[in-house]
Amino acid sequence: MNHPVGALTDTVHQRVRLGILSVLAESRRADFAYLRDALEVTDGNLSKHLQVLESAGYVVIEKTFEDRRPRTWIALTKAGRDAFAGEVAALRALLYRVTPRGRR
C-alpha cells in the first residue's frame, strides 16, 4: 500500500495500546496503577491490552513486592520503542497529506 495508512498496525493503533506505548515512551517505566489511572481504563481492560503488547514483544512486565505489597512495573522494549516510533511516523505522514501544505 502506497498510502501512509498502510503503515499503521493493528497491534499499536488501538487507543489503549497506543496510550500505553505513549506513556511508556515518556519514562523508563510505569506502574500498573499509574497506567490504569492515566488512561482511565479498568484493571481487566488494561491487563488484556498489556498481554497483547507483551506477546508482541513491545513491553516487559515485572511483578515485584514493595513493603509486602504487590506492584507491577511495565517498560518498553526496543521493539516497542521502534513500533511506537513507526506508528508516530505513519500518523505524521497521514496528517501531512490532509493538511493544506501537504496537499498537491
C-alpha positions in Angstrom: 0.0 0.0 0.0 1.4 3.4 -1.0 -0.8 5.4 1.4 0.5 6.2 4.9 -2.5 4.4 6.5 -0.8 1.2 5.4 1.9 1.7 7.9 -0.5 1.8 10.9 -0.5 -1.5 12.8 -3.5 -3.1 14.5 -1.4 -4.1 17.5 -0.3 -0.5 18.2 -3.0 1.7 16.7 -5.8 0.6 19.1 -6.5 3.6 21.5 -5.5 2.0 24.8 -2.4 0.3 23.4 -1.3 3.5 21.7 -1.8 5.2 25.0 0.2 2.6 26.9 3.1 3.0 24.5 3.0 6.8 24.6 3.0 6.9 28.4 5.9 4.5 28.5 7.8 6.4 25.8 7.9 9.3 28.2 9.6 7.4 31.0 11.8 4.5 31.8 8.9 2.5 33.2 5.4 3.0 34.8 3.4 1.0 37.3 0.1 -0.6 36.6 -2.0 1.7 38.7 -0.5 4.8 37.1 -1.2 3.5 33.6 -4.8 2.5 34.6 -5.5 5.9 36.0 -3.8 7.9 33.3 -5.7 6.0 30.6 -8.9 5.8 32.5 -9.5 2.1 32.0 -10.4 -0.8 34.2 -7.8 -3.2 35.6 -9.1 -6.0 33.4 -9.1 -3.8 30.3 -5.5 -2.7 30.9 -4.4 -6.3 31.6 -5.7 -7.5 28.3 -4.0 -4.8 26.4 -0.8 -5.3 28.2 -1.0 -9.0 27.3 -1.3 -8.2 23.6 1.7 -5.8 23.8 3.8 -8.3 25.8 3.0 -11.1 23.3 4.2 -8.8 20.5 7.4 -8.2 22.4 6.7 -4.5 22.9 6.6 -4.4 26.7 8.1 -6.2 29.6 6.1 -6.7 32.7 7.9 -7.1 36.1 5.9 -8.1 39.2 7.6 -7.1 42.5 6.8 -6.7 46.1 7.3 -3.4 47.9 6.6 -3.3 51.6 4.8 -6.6 51.3 2.5 -5.2 48.6 2.5 -6.5 45.0 3.5 -3.9 42.4 3.6 -4.4 38.6 6.0 -2.4 36.5 5.8 -2.1 32.8 8.6 -0.9 30.5 9.0 -0.6 26.7 11.4 -2.9 24.9 13.5 -1.7 21.9 10.9 -3.4 19.7 8.2 -1.4 21.5 10.0 1.9 21.0 10.5 1.1 17.4 6.9 0.2 16.9 5.7 3.3 18.6 8.1 5.5 16.5 6.8 3.8 13.3 3.2 4.5 14.4 4.0 8.2 15.1 5.8 8.5 11.7 2.8 7.0 9.9 0.4 9.3 11.7 2.6 12.3 10.8 2.7 11.3 7.2 -1.1 10.8 7.2 -1.7 14.2 8.8 0.7 15.9 6.3 -1.4 14.5 3.4 -4.6 16.0 4.8 -3.3 19.5 5.7 -3.3 22.3 3.2 0.6 22.3 3.0 0.6 18.6 2.3 -2.0 18.7 -0.5 -0.7 18.9 -4.0 
